[in-house]
Amino acid sequence: MNLGDRVVISKNNHPLYRFTGTIVGRRGFRIVRDTMLLILINERQRSYLIPESMVNLVSDSTPDVENDLRFN
């Protein structure tokens, strides 16, 4: 997961379960290989630190070159 990717919180015991947001930063490790992500939550317009293991990717931030109007 990279900056700008859209994610959804997928862990049912998290208080923001099923909320969507955008990754705006990375802040180190919670445990080994579980990065804390700074996520701007759309429904609350606030950013929260959430472990990477609790989120799933909704859409990638990389531009889709095939659908880009500049190349058509």
C-alpha positions in Angstrom: 0.0 0.0 0.0 1.3 3.4 -1.0 0.4 7.0 -0.3 -2.8 8.1 -1.9 -4.3 4.6 -2.0 -8.0 4.3 -1.0 -8.6 1.7 1.8 -11.4 0.3 3.9 -11.1 -0.7 7.5 -11.8 -4.4 7.4 -11.3 -5.6 11.0 -14.7 -6.0 12.7 -13.4 -5.2 16.2 -12.1 -1.8 15.1 -14.3 1.2 16.1 -14.1 2.6 12.5 -15.1 -0.7 10.9 -16.2 -0.3 7.2 -15.1 3.3 7.1 -13.1 4.3 4.0 -10.2 6.6 3.7 -7.0 7.6 1.9 -3.4 6.8 3.1 -1.6 10.1 3.8 1.4 8.8 5.7 3.3 6.0 7.3 4.4 6.0 10.9 6.6 3.1 11.8 5.7 -0.4 13.0 3.1 -1.6 15.5 4.7 -5.1 15.4 7.2 -6.6 13.0 6.0 -6.1 9.4 2.8 -4.3 10.5 3.2 -0.6 9.5 1.0 2.0 11.2 -0.7 4.0 8.5 -2.0 7.6 8.8 -5.4 7.4 7.1 -7.7 10.3 6.3 -11.2 8.9 7.0 -13.7 10.3 4.6 -16.8 10.0 6.9 -15.1 11.9 9.7 -12.7 14.2 7.8 -10.0 13.4 10.4 -6.8 11.3 10.2 -6.2 8.3 12.3 -3.3 5.9 12.9 -4.4 2.4 11.9 -2.3 -0.8 11.5 -1.9 -2.0 8.0 -3.2 -5.4 9.0 -6.6 -3.9 9.7 -7.2 -2.3 6.2 -7.8 -3.6 2.7 -7.0 -1.9 -0.5 -10.1 -0.4 -2.4 -8.3 1.4 -5.3 -4.8 2.0 -6.3 -3.4 5.6 -6.5 -1.4 4.9 -9.6 -3.0 6.4 -12.8 -4.5 4.1 -15.3 -2.6 4.9 -18.5 -5.1 3.1 -20.7 -8.1 5.2 -19.6 -6.1 8.5 -19.4 -7.6 11.0 -21.9 -4.2 12.4 -22.8 -3.3 9.2 -24.5 -6.5 8.7 -26.5 
